[in-house]
Amino acid sequence: MKRALLAALAFLAATAPAAAAGDPRWALRARGLWTDYSNSSAYGASLGFGTLDLEGEGGAETALEFRQTPRVGWELSAGRMTFETDARVFQYVPDFSTNPVTVRPVLQRQSSPDFATQQLGLAMLFHFAPAGRLDWYASPQLAWVDYSIDTASLSRRKPEIALGAKLGVEVPLGASAWSAGLEVRYSETQYQEQDRDLYGNLGIASAAVGVSYRFPR
């Protein structure tokens, strides 16, 4: 992942035209998301236990930025990311082949329920060189995260606040109002309930590739 991003940045830097000063104030963005997030968790009971494996897949996001000054912009975004799941339930059963008798776990049920995060985010983008060849920016981000979960197999999770940050770059596509961009980001939701569930805190590192359109003044 890191090598691919570095190669893409090097290509953009080599082919980017010089950006004009006085950027438009509004920009609309569409991004594809990817993450290599992976987590395994388990819960136990007297008669058995359950496990849940989460593997990040991908998603999509749209965003609108208002450039308050040449260096500072406010971005509102809405996105969705899906995860591959493997949920298993085990039950303890007696094993009479041993002496003394012991118990062993036996798989009772296995499923791949739907699991996705839906995020509404607000970021303050700081643009390092608005008139440079590449428009580099960094930002803290605050987000409201809701969960789409197959409650027939998994427990429901209430919406939560996520804190994060991101670093990105955009390059104009010729003399048009369109740009191509890359982002790396990290966000973490803090589980608010007193009793931990199967998911716990979700700290997700991800990458985004997209395009943006800057509206003329």
ABEGO torsion letter per residue (X at the ends): XAAAAAAAAAAAAAABBBBBBGBBABBBBBBBBBBABBBBBBBBBAAEBBBBBBBBBBBBBBBBBBBABAABBBBBBBBBBBBBBBBBBBBBBBBAABOBBBBBBBBABBBBBBBBBBBBBBBBBBBABAABABBBBBBBBBBBBBBBBBAAABBBBBBBBBBBBBBBBBBBBEABABBBBBBBBBBBBBBABABBBAAEBBBBBBBBBBBBBBBBX
